[in-house]
């Protein structure tokens, strides 16, 4: 379970990554900050796994968001320790 704070009145999107992985994504904010610029995508897979994804960009086009989340996922999968350093 994520230790980040879910936000309300933010988009929830479904993303299919380049490898076919399906995610439900919503915006969260790390608990240790109230800075609105510190928002990230909370990425949830079909098995219930949760990951803190790439930073949330307000007013970003959905196609760009899909691309960024897919690139983040592919980088995470290929990293030796399973993280992207985000």
C-alpha positions as CSV (number, residue, x, y, z in Angstrom):
1,X,0.0,0.0,0.0
2,X,1.3,3.4,-0.9
3,X,2.4,5.8,1.9
4,X,1.5,8.7,-0.4
5,X,-1.6,10.8,0.1
6,X,-4.3,10.3,-2.5
7,X,-5.9,13.5,-3.8
8,X,-9.5,14.1,-4.7
9,X,-10.9,15.8,-7.8
10,X,-7.9,14.7,-9.9
11,X,-8.0,12.5,-13.0
12,X,-8.0,8.8,-12.9
13,X,-6.8,7.3,-16.2
14,X,-6.2,3.9,-17.6
15,X,-2.9,3.4,-19.3
16,X,-1.7,0.4,-21.4
17,X,2.0,0.5,-21.6
18,X,4.1,-0.5,-24.7
19,X,4.5,-4.0,-23.3
20,X,0.7,-4.4,-22.8
21,X,0.7,-3.9,-19.0
22,X,-2.6,-2.3,-17.9
23,X,-2.5,0.3,-15.1
24,X,-5.1,2.5,-13.3
25,X,-3.4,5.8,-12.5
26,X,-4.3,8.6,-10.2
27,X,-2.5,11.6,-8.7
28,X,-0.9,11.4,-5.3
29,X,1.2,13.7,-3.2
30,X,4.1,12.5,-0.9
31,X,3.0,12.7,2.7
32,X,6.1,14.6,3.8
33,X,5.1,17.7,1.7
34,X,2.2,20.1,1.1
35,X,3.9,21.5,-2.0
36,X,1.4,21.1,-4.9
37,X,4.3,20.8,-7.4
38,X,5.4,17.6,-5.7
39,X,2.6,15.4,-7.2
40,X,3.2,12.1,-8.8
41,X,1.1,9.5,-10.6
42,X,0.1,6.6,-8.4
43,X,0.2,3.6,-10.7
44,X,-1.7,0.5,-9.8
45,X,-1.5,-2.8,-11.8
46,X,-4.2,-5.4,-12.2
47,X,-2.7,-7.6,-9.4
48,X,-3.1,-4.7,-6.9
49,X,0.6,-3.6,-6.9
50,X,1.1,0.1,-6.4
51,X,4.0,2.2,-7.6
52,X,4.9,5.8,-7.4
53,X,5.2,6.7,-11.0
54,X,6.5,9.8,-12.9
55,X,5.7,13.3,-11.8
56,X,2.2,14.6,-12.5
57,X,2.1,17.5,-15.0
58,X,-1.0,19.6,-14.8
59,X,-2.8,20.2,-18.1
60,X,-0.7,17.7,-19.9
61,X,-2.3,16.1,-23.0
62,X,-3.5,12.5,-22.2
63,X,-1.4,11.1,-25.1
64,X,1.7,12.6,-23.5
65,X,0.8,11.3,-20.1
66,X,0.3,7.8,-21.6
67,X,3.7,8.0,-23.3
68,X,5.5,9.2,-20.1
69,X,3.9,6.5,-17.9
70,X,4.8,3.9,-20.5
71,X,8.4,5.1,-20.7
72,X,8.6,5.2,-16.9
73,X,7.4,1.6,-16.7
74,X,9.8,0.3,-19.3
75,X,12.8,2.1,-17.6
76,X,11.7,0.7,-14.2
77,X,11.5,-2.8,-15.6
78,X,14.9,-2.6,-17.2
79,X,16.7,-1.0,-14.1
80,X,18.8,-3.5,-12.2
81,X,17.1,-2.7,-8.9
82,X,13.6,-2.2,-10.3
83,X,13.5,1.6,-9.8
84,X,13.9,4.6,-12.0
85,X,15.3,7.0,-9.4
86,X,12.2,9.2,-9.7
